Amino acid sequence: MECPFCDASNLNLRKFYENGLFIALYNIRPVTEGHCLVIPKRHVESFISLNDEEKKGLSSFVGRSIFMALKFANAYQFDLTLQEGKDAGQSVSHTHLHIIPRKKDDFLSPKTRWLSVPEHDFGSVNPPLTKEETERIVKKLRLIAKEHAVQIETI
């Protein structure tokens, strides 16, 4: 099965920010408003397999992506999560970090309930966004990236 993060049509629909090494995209099954993913452009199945250039560039790219996700969600706090391997809950074999904006009254418990949902039950707990919903959200995130470009580049 082809990697959904390497599929051009999927990326074009969900991508809102990128540089030479990474892409920020909106999660197809957001657990909170603003739930985004950061992926390397290069297909890498394990975080440990990132090359030196990717490791050096990851922190600033994640920081920029967090800024945009928080602006979108009107939030000030977040979870940053990496699930490495199937037993840890990784459902796509392309390493990715979850940025999950958090608010005081969101439905997630402090231990982020979504991490423990079995893969076969996930769709019933958290159904995927429609194409139209995704397009609307990504359009807004791209606008945030454009409007705050100068500030984002300093992160």
N, C-alpha and C positions, 0 to 999 in steps of 0.2 A: 504494500500500500504506500502511495506517495505521501510524503510529509506535508501536512497542511500548512506548515510555516514556510515551505519552499514553493508552494503553489502560487503562481503569479496572480491569478484572479482573486484568490483569497487575500493575499497581501494588499493588492490594490484597493480592495473594499475596506480593509480594516486599518491600514497603515496611516498614521497621522504625522510621524516625524522620523527622520533617518539621518544617518551620516554615512561615512564610508564603511563602517564596520557593523553598525547595529540598526535595528528597526524598532520603533515603538508602535504597537498596535492595540486596538481595543479588543478586550476579551469577548469572545462570542457568547460566553455565559457569565456575565459579570455578577459577582456576589454582592457588590455595592456599586453605587453610581461612581463612575470613573475608574473601574477596575481595568487596568492596562497590563500589557506584557512587554517585556524587553527581550528581544532575541538577537543573536548574532546573525548577520547576513549569511555567513558561511554555515552550512549544515554541520552542527556539532552536537553529538548526542549527550555529552557529559560536560559539565562545568569545568571539570579538571582538564579537559582537552582543549580549552581555549588557548590560543597561542599568546606569546608575550605582548604583542601589540593589542590584542583584544583585552587582555587582562589590564593593561595600562589605561585603556580608553573606557572601560566599562563604568567605572565610578562616576565620571562626569556625565556620561550619557544617561545613566540611571537617575542622577540628580536632576537633570533637565526634564526627564520624563515624569519624575515625581512632581516637579513644579507644575507641569501641564495637567496632570491628573488631579492634583489638588485644586487648581484653579477651576477646572471643569466641574468638580464635585462640590465646590465651595466648602472645602474641608481643610483642616490644619494638621491632621494626624494621619498615619498610614501604617499598614503592615507591608513589609518587603519579604517575599517568600520565594525560596527556590526548593523545588521538589526534585531530588536526584534519585531516579530509579523508580520502577513500578511499585515496589514495596513502600516507598515514601509518597506515593500518590501521583507520580509523573505519568500523565496520560498521553503526551506527545513526545516522541523520542527526538526532540530537538531542544537543547537546553533553553530554558526561559525563566525569567524572574517575573513574579507577580507583584504589581503595585496595587495595593488595595486601600483607597482612601477610607478613613474611618471617622465616624461621628459618634457623639455620646449615645444617641438613641438608635444606632443601626441594629439590625437583627442578629448580627454575629456575636457570638459569645467571645470573651477574651481569648479563648483557645481556638478561635476560628473553626467553628463546626464544619465548614465546607471541606476542610482538609481530610476529614475522616469518612466522607460519604463514599461508599463503594462505587466504582466506575459504572457498573451496570444500573445503578439507581440515580446517578447524577442528573440525568435528563429530567426526571420527575421532580427533583428538588430544585433544579435551576435550569429551566428551559432556555434554549438558544434564542438570541435576538433575531428578529426578522431582518431581511436585507434592508428594508426601508428604515427600520430603527437604527441599524448599524450605520447606514449612510448619513442619517441626521446627526448622530453622535460624532462620527468621524469628521464631518464637516465643521462642527463646532470646535473640536480639538485642533483641527488644522488652522482655524481662525485664531485660536489662542496662541498657537505656535507662531503664527505670522505677526499678530499684534504685540507679542512679547519677545520677539526674536533677539533684540539687543540684550535684554535682561537674561534670557535663556542661555545665550552664548557665553555669558560670564560665569555660569555655574560650573 
